[in-house]
Every structure is written in structure tokens, then in C-alpha cells.
Amino acid sequence: MEHLTISQVSRKYGVTPRMLRHYEKIGLIKAERREDYAYRIYDEEAVRRLQQIIMLRKLRLPLKEIAILLGDTDQGESLRLLQDKLAELDDELASLTLIRRLLKQLAGRLDECRKQQIHFKLLEDGELVESTGALAFPKTKIKENVRMEELNRAGEILDKSLSVRILRLPPCTVASCHYIGENPEEVVGEVMTRFVQESRLYEKKPDARMFGFNHPNPGVLENGIHGYEDWVTIPEDMEVKAPMEKKKILGGLYAVMTITFPEFQLWENLTRWVNESQDYEPEYSELGEENMGGCLEEHLNWVYDAHNGWKDDGISGQIDLMLPVKRREK
């Protein structure tokens, strides 16, 4: 098997370059760099490990546990881990079965009250109150896309209670860096880091914020190559030099949800929340896929971390997913 580039691996196995670099960063896979070649390449062993990672992620195993499975030579710890996961799933399925029964019971009693034109008072139903008292609060991991009726039902319930906030981004001036090619997030991130450090931006604007977005989205260009653009807010009178560009941003209203890197699959949850909202609806950019529909990814504390040379690899790893919205017409 010949060595594959990061773009070739991304296309073949449906894993974004950003995720591949994260796997490499935490030690799950290793990439090589040849002196005569500028980009990462992956050998047969790295690709085999990636295939295992993908399989185990589909089985809902977190990356920390996958690292244990891949590094466990005598397999004893791996066996105990999988047995523990099976026990957790058994408990979860039992809870979800009970939730389904209680919801069905609740719906039946509410329907009966409607027929009798009586207002249903939930807390006066002693049986329901006692039964639900034994349940734990739902875990966010249930929101993953699992083909089980009970888990899908639980996911629908959880989606309605996502921690989404509405935020207005004011008009601002930004320094922008855009790159199309291999590893665009990495390229623009390195340019931005140099800019923040050399300009002493944090000292001049401690509230500076950093946003990123696909430009254009993955899959728009041929051969898996895509682009990424970063914005960092700057004082209006600050000058920037190529390859950066100074821009004025109009701002606007956004539905926002915080994730921990690299949980970008939760974009789907945020999109569904907005689509089902009674108060807001999407207001995507007319450019569509050209600029990710106007969606943004704000890397929290990014400017502070870059200013300090990324000590301890940053302090939060948190990202705000920002989807442009407007008030829904009543």
C-alpha cells in the first residue's frame, strides 16, 4: 500500500483533515513528513489504526477509551473496559425503556384530561412522580446517531433542551486570513498566531475574538481540497499586512452552542434546534456553501492563548458554534 496524503485519507475514510490532525496530536495515529514533500503522509499502519478508530467511534467509545484499546498489549484492560461499557448500555436501555413507558402513560393521562376538559396537573399524579424520581438526568451521549428506537426518542427529547443561547454579534473590524489547499485550518492558524504575537494584539485589545469558517466548504472543490478563513477582531485603526486582509463585519444575530474540540458533529444538533424553534429561523448567507452559509466557529480564549505561546496547549479547547438566525414571523 502506497503512502496517502491527508486529503486522500480524508476522502477515502470520510474523516476531516481537522479530525485527523487531532488524532495525531493526541497520539492515536502517526503521520510522516518527507524532506521532499510538504504535507503529511500516512503509511499502512497509520491507515489501519484509523480504520480501527472509526469502527470503535461508531460503537460509541470515546477517544480516551479507544487509546486504551489500541495500546493494550495483553488485552486484559480492554476486556474489562468493554464489559463495563456493556453494563452501562444495559442500564441505559433499561432506563430508556422505563422512560418510554412513562411518556406513553403521561400522554394517555393528558389525552384523557383533554377529553374531559380538565387541566392536567403533573405533580398531582403520584405514580408518575414516584416513577420518574428514580431516573437520573439524561446524558448527552444519548444524542449520538444510534439506530435504536429508544435512543432516537431520547435524542429527540434532549435536542429540545440543548443549551443554546441567542447572541448578537456587533459590527466589528477584523484581520482576515484565507487559504485554499492542504491543511487550510493549520495554515491560517499559524499566520494568525504570528500576527497576534508580533502585533501584541492582546495588549491592545484584550477582548479580541477569533472566528473561523470553511471557505469554501469541504467537498466544494475537487480532490478534497478545501479552504478555511480566520477572522480576529482588531482596533479600527490597526493596519495589517499581506497575506492578511482588513475587513468590516456587519455582525448579526446567531444561535450559539458551546462544544469541546473536536465535537463538530454537534453542528447537526444546533441546526435541528434552530429549524424546530418557534421563535427563530435560519438566516443563511446568500453565498451558501461558499462561506459555510454564514456560520462561524468562535475559538474561545484563542487570542489569549496565542499571545501566551499556547502554554499547556491552550486553556479551554472550547468552541462556540454560531448559526445566523432571525426572528420567525408569527
VEXDREN-2710 file (C-alpha; in Angstrom, 1 decimal):
% VEXDREN-2710
k/r/px/py/pz
1/MET/0.0/0.0/0.0
2/GLU/1.5/3.4/-1.0
3/HIS/1.6/6.3/1.4
4/LEU/-1.5/8.5/1.4
5/THR/-1.8/12.3/1.8
6/ILE/-4.0/13.8/4.5
7/SER/-6.5/14.7/1.7
8/GLN/-6.5/11.2/0.3
9/VAL/-7.2/9.7/3.7
10/SER/-9.9/12.2/4.4
11/ARG/-11.7/11.4/1.2
12/LYS/-11.3/7.7/1.4
13/TYR/-12.5/7.3/5.0
14/GLY/-14.8/10.3/5.5
15/VAL/-12.8/11.9/8.3
16/THR/-12.0/15.6/8.1
17/PRO/-8.3/16.8/8.0
18/ARG/-9.0/18.6/11.2
19/MET/-10.0/15.4/12.9
20/LEU/-7.0/13.5/11.5
21/ARG/-4.7/16.2/12.9
22/HIS/-6.4/15.9/16.3
23/TYR/-6.0/12.1/16.3
24/GLU/-2.3/12.7/15.5
25/LYS/-2.0/15.3/18.2
26/ILE/-3.3/13.0/21.0
27/GLY/-1.2/10.1/19.8
28/LEU/-3.8/7.8/18.2
29/ILE/-2.1/7.8/14.8
30/LYS/1.2/9.0/13.4
31/ALA/1.9/10.9/10.2
32/GLU/5.2/11.2/8.4
33/ARG/6.8/14.2/6.7
34/ARG/9.4/13.7/3.9
35/GLU/12.0/16.2/3.2
36/ASP/10.9/16.3/-0.5
37/TYR/7.2/16.6/0.3
38/ALA/5.5/19.5/2.2
39/TYR/2.4/17.6/3.5
40/ARG/1.6/14.9/6.0
41/ILE/1.5/11.4/4.6
42/TYR/0.2/8.2/6.3
43/ASP/1.6/4.7/5.9
44/GLU/-0.3/1.4/6.0
45/GLU/0.0/1.1/9.8
46/ALA/-1.5/4.6/10.4
47/VAL/-4.4/3.9/8.0
48/ARG/-5.1/0.6/9.7
49/ARG/-5.2/2.3/13.1
50/LEU/-7.5/4.9/11.6
51/GLN/-9.9/2.2/10.4
52/GLN/-10.0/0.8/13.9
53/ILE/-10.6/4.2/15.4
54/ILE/-13.5/4.8/13.0
55/MET/-15.0/1.4/13.9
56/LEU/-14.7/2.0/17.6
57/ARG/-16.2/5.5/17.4
58/LYS/-19.2/4.1/15.7
59/LEU/-19.6/1.8/18.7
60/ARG/-19.8/5.0/20.8
61/LEU/-16.4/4.6/22.5
62/PRO/-14.7/7.9/23.5
63/LEU/-11.2/8.7/22.2
64/LYS/-9.6/8.1/25.7
65/GLU/-11.0/4.6/25.8
66/ILE/-10.0/3.9/22.2
67/ALA/-6.4/4.9/23.1
68/ILE/-6.5/2.2/25.8
69/LEU/-7.9/-0.5/23.4
70/LEU/-5.2/0.3/20.8
71/GLY/-2.4/0.3/23.3
72/ASP/-3.3/-2.6/25.5
73/THR/-0.9/-5.4/24.6
74/ASP/-2.3/-8.2/26.8
75/GLN/-5.9/-7.1/26.2
76/GLY/-6.9/-7.6/29.8
77/GLU/-7.7/-3.9/30.4
78/SER/-9.5/-3.8/27.1
79/LEU/-11.8/-6.7/28.0
80/ARG/-12.7/-5.0/31.4
81/LEU/-13.4/-1.8/29.6
82/LEU/-15.8/-3.4/27.1
83/GLN/-17.5/-5.3/29.8
84/ASP/-18.1/-2.1/31.7
85/LYS/-19.4/-0.4/28.5
86/LEU/-21.9/-3.3/28.1
87/ALA/-23.1/-2.9/31.7
88/GLU/-23.6/0.8/31.1
89/LEU/-25.6/0.1/27.9
90/ASP/-27.8/-2.4/29.8
91/ASP/-28.5/0.2/32.4
92/GLU/-29.2/2.9/29.8
93/LEU/-31.5/0.6/27.8
94/ALA/-33.4/-0.2/31.0
95/SER/-33.8/3.5/31.8
96/LEU/-34.9/4.3/28.3
97/THR/-37.5/1.5/28.3
98/LEU/-38.9/2.9/31.5
99/ILE/-38.8/6.5/30.0
100/ARG/-40.8/5.2/27.0
101/ARG/-43.4/3.6/29.3
102/LEU/-43.8/6.7/31.4
103/LEU/-44.1/9.0/28.4
104/LYS/-46.8/6.8/27.0
105/GLN/-48.6/6.8/30.3
106/LEU/-48.2/10.6/30.6
107/ALA/-49.6/11.1/27.1
108/GLY/-52.6/8.8/27.9
109/ARG/-53.5/10.7/31.0
110/LEU/-53.1/14.1/29.3
111/ASP/-55.3/12.9/26.5
112/GLU/-58.0/11.8/28.9
113/CYS/-57.9/15.2/30.7
114/ARG/-58.3/17.0/27.4
115/LYS/-61.4/14.9/26.6
116/GLN/-62.9/15.7/30.0
117/GLN/-61.8/19.4/29.6
118/ILE/-59.7/19.2/32.8
119/HIS/-56.3/20.8/33.2
120/PHE/-53.8/18.1/33.8
121/LYS/-51.6/18.7/36.9
122/LEU/-48.4/16.7/36.5
123/LEU/-47.2/16.9/40.2
124/GLU/-50.6/15.7/41.4
125/ASP/-50.0/12.3/39.7
126/GLY/-48.3/10.5/42.5
127/GLU/-47.5/7.4/40.5
128/LEU/-45.7/9.3/37.7
129/VAL/-43.8/11.5/40.2
130/GLU/-42.6/8.4/42.1
131/SER/-41.6/6.5/39.0
132/THR/-39.6/9.4/37.5
133/GLY/-37.9/10.1/40.8
134/ALA/-35.8/7.0/40.3
135/LEU/-34.5/8.2/36.9
136/ALA/-31.2/10.0/36.5
137/PHE/-30.8/13.1/34.4
138/PRO/-30.2/12.2/30.7
139/LYS/-26.6/12.0/29.5
140/THR/-25.6/14.0/26.4
141/LYS/-24.0/10.9/24.8
142/ILE/-27.6/9.7/24.1
143/LYS/-27.8/12.4/21.4
144/GLU/-25.5/10.5/19.1
145/ASN/-27.0/9.0/15.9
146/VAL/-27.8/5.4/17.1
147/ARG/-30.4/3.3/15.2
148/MET/-32.3/2.2/18.2
149/GLU/-35.9/3.4/18.7
150/GLU/-35.5/4.2/22.3
151/LEU/-32.2/6.1/21.9
152/ASN/-33.6/8.1/19.0
153/ARG/-36.6/9.0/21.1
154/ALA/-34.4/10.1/23.9
155/GLY/-32.3/12.1/21.4
156/GLU/-35.4/14.0/20.3
157/ILE/-36.2/14.8/23.9
158/LEU/-32.7/16.0/24.6
159/ASP/-32.5/18.2/21.4
160/LYS/-35.4/20.3/22.7
161/SER/-33.4/21.1/25.8
162/LEU/-30.0/21.8/24.2
163/SER/-28.0/24.6/25.9
164/VAL/-28.5/27.1/23.0
165/ARG/-28.3/30.8/23.6
166/ILE/-29.1/33.7/21.2
167/LEU/-26.3/36.2/20.8
168/ARG/-26.0/39.4/18.8
169/LEU/-22.5/39.9/17.3
170/PRO/-21.9/43.7/16.9
171/PRO/-20.3/45.2/13.8
172/CYS/-16.5/45.0/14.1
173/THR/-13.2/45.3/12.2
174/VAL/-11.3/42.1/11.7
175/ALA/-8.0/40.9/10.3
176/SER/-8.7/38.1/7.9
177/CYS/-6.6/35.2/6.6
178/HIS/-7.9/32.9/3.9
179/TYR/-6.1/29.9/2.4
180/ILE/-7.2/27.1/-0.1
181/GLY/-5.1/24.0/-0.2
182/GLU/-3.8/21.2/2.0
183/ASN/-4.4/21.7/5.7
184/PRO/-6.0/25.2/5.4
185/GLU/-7.0/25.4/9.1
186/GLU/-3.4/24.8/10.1
187/VAL/-2.0/27.3/7.6
188/VAL/-4.3/30.2/8.6
189/GLY/-3.9/29.3/12.3
190/GLU/-0.1/29.7/12.1
191/VAL/-0.5/33.0/10.3
192/MET/-2.9/34.2/12.9
193/THR/-0.7/33.1/15.8
194/ARG/2.3/35.1/14.3
195/PHE/0.0/38.1/13.8
196/VAL/-1.3/38.1/17.4
197/GLN/2.2/37.7/18.9
198/GLU/4.0/40.2/16.7
199/SER/1.3/42.9/16.9
200/ARG/0.8/42.4/20.7
201/LEU/-2.9/42.3/19.9
202/TYR/-4.0/41.1/23.3
203/GLU/-2.3/44.0/25.0
204/LYS/-4.1/46.5/22.6
205/LYS/-7.4/44.7/22.6
206/PRO/-7.9/42.3/25.5
207/ASP/-11.4/41.5/24.3
208/ALA/-10.2/40.4/20.8
209/ARG/-12.1/37.4/19.4
210/MET/-11.2/34.8/16.8
211/PHE/-13.7/33.2/14.4
212/GLY/-13.2/30.6/11.6
213/PHE/-15.3/29.0/8.9
214/ASN/-14.9/26.8/5.8
215/HIS/-14.3/28.9/2.7
216/PRO/-15.4/27.1/0.6
217/ASN/-16.9/24.1/2.4
218/PRO/-15.3/20.7/2.1
219/GLY/-16.4/18.9/-1.0
220/VAL/-17.0/22.0/-3.0
221/LEU/-13.6/21.8/-4.7
222/GLU/-12.2/18.8/-6.5
223/ASN/-9.7/16.4/-5.0
224/GLY/-10.9/17.0/-1.4
225/ILE/-9.0/20.3/-1.2
226/HIS/-11.0/23.0/0.7
227/GLY/-10.4/26.4/2.1
228/TYR/-10.6/28.0/5.6
229/GLU/-10.8/31.6/6.7
230/ASP/-10.0/33.1/10.1
231/TRP/-11.1/36.4/11.5
232/VAL/-9.6/38.1/14.5
233/THR/-11.2/41.3/15.8
234/ILE/-8.8/44.3/15.9
235/PRO/-8.9/48.0/16.7
236/GLU/-10.3/50.0/13.8
237/ASP/-7.0/51.9/13.3
238/MET/-4.8/48.8/13.3
239/GLU/-3.0/48.1/10.0
240/VAL/-2.5/44.6/8.7
241/LYS/-0.1/43.3/6.0
242/ALA/-0.4/40.5/3.4
243/PRO/-1.3/37.7/3.4
244/MET/-3.9/39.1/5.8
245/GLU/-6.7/41.5/4.8
246/LYS/-8.6/44.1/6.8
247/LYS/-12.4/43.8/6.7
248/LYS/-15.5/45.3/8.2
249/ILE/-18.0/42.8/9.5
250/LEU/-21.7/43.7/9.9
251/GLY/-22.4/41.2/12.7
252/GLY/-25.9/39.9/13.3
253/LEU/-28.0/37.5/15.4
254/TYR/-26.8/34.0/16.0
255/ALA/-27.9/30.8/17.7
256/VAL/-24.9/29.7/19.7
257/MET/-23.9/26.4/21.3
258/THR/-20.6/25.6/23.0
259/ILE/-18.7/22.4/22.2
260/THR/-15.4/20.9/23.2
261/PHE/-13.0/20.2/20.4
262/PRO/-13.4/18.1/18.2
263/GLU/-17.2/17.6/18.7
264/PHE/-18.1/19.3/15.3
265/GLN/-20.8/16.6/14.7
266/LEU/-22.9/18.7/17.0
267/TRP/-23.5/21.2/14.2
268/GLU/-26.3/18.9/13.2
269/ASN/-27.9/19.3/16.7
270/LEU/-27.7/23.1/16.6
271/THR/-29.2/23.1/13.1
272/ARG/-32.1/20.9/14.1
273/TRP/-32.7/23.1/17.2
274/VAL/-33.0/26.2/15.0
275/ASN/-35.2/24.5/12.4
276/GLU/-37.6/23.4/15.2
277/SER/-37.5/26.7/17.1
278/GLN/-40.8/28.5/17.5
279/ASP/-39.0/31.9/17.8
280/TYR/-36.1/31.8/15.4
281/GLU/-35.3/30.5/11.9
282/PRO/-32.0/30.3/9.9
283/GLU/-30.8/33.3/8.0
284/TYR/-28.0/31.7/5.9
285/SER/-25.8/33.8/3.8
286/GLU/-26.7/34.1/0.1
287/LEU/-23.2/32.8/-0.7
288/GLY/-24.3/29.4/0.7
289/GLU/-21.5/26.8/0.6
290/GLU/-19.0/29.4/-0.4
291/ASN/-18.8/30.7/3.2
292/MET/-20.5/27.9/5.2
293/GLY/-23.8/29.7/4.9
294/GLY/-22.5/32.5/7.2
295/CYS/-22.0/30.1/10.1
296/LEU/-19.0/30.8/12.3
297/GLU/-16.8/28.8/14.8
298/GLU/-15.5/31.0/17.6
299/HIS/-12.5/29.6/19.3
300/LEU/-12.9/30.8/22.8
301/ASN/-9.8/32.4/24.5
302/TRP/-7.8/31.8/21.3
303/VAL/-6.2/35.3/21.2
304/TYR/-5.1/35.0/24.9
305/ASP/-3.7/31.5/24.3
306/ALA/-1.8/32.6/21.1
307/HIS/-0.5/35.7/22.9
308/ASN/1.0/33.4/25.6
309/GLY/2.6/31.0/23.2
310/TRP/0.0/28.2/23.6
311/LYS/1.1/27.1/27.1
312/ASP/-0.3/23.7/28.1
313/ASP/-1.8/23.6/24.6
314/GLY/-4.4/26.3/25.4
315/ILE/-6.7/26.6/28.4
316/SER/-10.1/25.5/27.3
317/GLY/-10.4/23.8/23.9
318/GLN/-14.0/25.2/23.8
319/ILE/-15.6/26.4/20.6
320/ASP/-18.9/28.3/20.0
321/LEU/-20.8/27.1/17.0
322/MET/-22.7/30.1/15.7
323/LEU/-25.6/29.8/13.2
324/PRO/-27.1/33.0/11.8
325/VAL/-30.8/33.4/12.6
326/LYS/-33.6/35.9/12.5
327/ARG/-36.9/36.1/14.4
328/ARG/-39.5/33.9/13.0
329/GLU/-42.6/35.7/11.7
330/LYS/-45.6/34.9/13.8
END
